[in-house]
Amino acid sequence: MIHRVCVRLLAAVPLVVAGACATVSVGADHEAGVRFDQYRTFGWEAQDALPVGDPRLDNNPFFDSRVRGAVELELAAKGLRLVTDTPDLLIHYHASVQQRIDVIKRDESRGYITPDYGQPSTVVEFEEGTIIVDVADAKSKKILWRGWAQTDVGGLMNQPREMEKRIRTAMQKMITEFPRTP
């Protein structure tokens, strides 16, 4: 019985580790002094031709609709309404995927800072996805707010539902930083 419990625990370790790597870091900044309460509507700016950097996502209409849907949902929760004619705000996003390498000392990965006594380092390779959302005044085209989210997207490219969940999580966390509107 103890053997079965140990086997089950060991089988669960990769799931816990994969879940721990699924954190989404976000941030945002905005123009000082802007009264966001004056804006009531938003619309989408035309996409640019910048590649995402991954052929699995470049020109992928499903990825684009997932990002747009998540942004629209979160901005609506902030009191803004999507319109096609004469919006107050224009929304635009950029996405990129890059291969990353991180070297982590064994003790540091556990939160300790110690002198190096010959402890081996761990090399971690991952695919980092970044989405930047710009919100601009429709009349002046001046960017008023920028939000960004980064996460490990390794393994998600072939799992569209998991990718969609990660996008929704990223947009929820990022747009929490967007100033409230009436």
N, C-alpha and C positions, 0 to 999 in steps of 0.2 A: 504494500500500500504506500509506504513512504517513497518507494521507487517511482510509482505512478505519479505521485504529487510532484516530485522533483522533475520528472519528465515534462509534466504539464507546465510547471513554472518556467523551465528552460525554453519550452516552445513559445511561451508568451513574451520572453525577453525581446526578441526582434520587433514585436508589435509595439511594445512600450518604447523602445529606442526609436522606431520609426515615427511614433506619435510625438516624441520629444523633439525630433528634428523638424516637425511641421509647424514650428512657431512662425508667426507673421510679425515682422517689425514694421511699424508705420511711423510716419511723421507728417507734419504739415507746417506751412507758413502762409502768412497773408499780409497784404498791404496794410500798413498802419493807418488808422483813421477811417477806413472804409465802413460805411453804414450798410451792412448786409441786409438790414431790414427793409431797404428800399427795393430790393429785388424780389420778384414774385414768380418769374417764369425762367425756364432754361430750354436750350436746344443744343443740338450737336453741331459742332464745326466739322467740316469735311476732313476725313482722315488724310494724313500725309503718306508719302511713299516710303517712309523710313521702315526698314525691315526689323522684325522682332529679333532676328539673329538665330532663329531656329526654323528650319524648313517645315517642321511639323505645325508651326503656328503662323508663319508668314502667309498672308492672304487666306487664313482659315476663317470662314464666315461664322463658324460655331464659336470660336474663341471670341471673335469680335462681338457677337450677340450676347455672349455670357458676360463680358465686361460691361457692355452698355446696359444690359438688363440690371446688373447689380448696382451700377452707379445710379440709374434712374430710380430704382427702389429706395436707395438710401437718401437721395436728394428729395424725393417725395415725402419721406419721413421727416425731413427738415422743413417742410412746408412749401417747397417749390413745385411748380407744375410744369410738365413737359409740354411744349408747344412746337409747331413746325414753322409758324409765321411770327416774325418779329419778337424773338425771345429777349428777355432782359440780360441773360447770361448765356455765354457760349461755353460748351464743355468739349474738351479735347483730351485724348489720352495717348501715351506712348508706352510701349511694353518692350522689354528686352529679356533675353535669356543668355547667360554667360556661364561658361565652365569656371568653377572656382576650386582652389586648393587651400586648405587651412592646415596648419601644423599646430598641434595642441600637445603641450607637455602633459604627461599622465597626471601629475598632481594638480596642475592648473585646471584640467578638465573636470576635476572633482571640487573645484572652488578653493583649493589651497595654494598659497604662494610659499614656496620653499626654495632653498638654494639647490642648484642642480648637482645632484650626487650621482650622475650617470643614469638618471631615469630616462628610459626611452621616450621618444616623442611619437605621436600618432599622426599620420597624414590622412586627412579626410578630403575626398574629392566629391563635389556636388554641383548641381545645376542651380544657379541662383536666378530666380525670376524677379523682375522689378517692373512695377506699373506706376507711372506718374500720371496724375489727373490734374489738368489745368482748368481753372474756371476764370473766364475773362468777361469783362464788360462788353456787351454786344456792340455798343455804339463806338467806344474808343478802341476796342480790341486789346485793351490793357489787361494783363493777367492780374487778377485780384487775390487768388488763392491757388496754392499748389499743394497737393498731397502726394505721398509716395508710400509704397508698400514693397517689402522684399521678403521672399521666402524661398525655401528649397523646393524646387519643382521636380526633382529627380523622381522618376517612377510615376509621375502624374500624366505624362504626355500620352500614355496609352490607356489612361483611366479617365474618360471624359467626365463622369459624375464626380469623381474625387477632385478633378481640376475645377469643376464648377463650384464645389463646396469651398475650395481654397480661395477662389476669386471672390465669392460672397463674403467669406470671413475677412479677407483683405479690405474689401470696400466698406464693410460694416465698421471695422476698426479705424480705417483711414478717415471716413467721412464723419465719424464721431468728432473729429477735430474741426469740422466745418462750422463756422459761426451760425447760430440759430437765426431763423427768419420768423416773422410773425405767423 
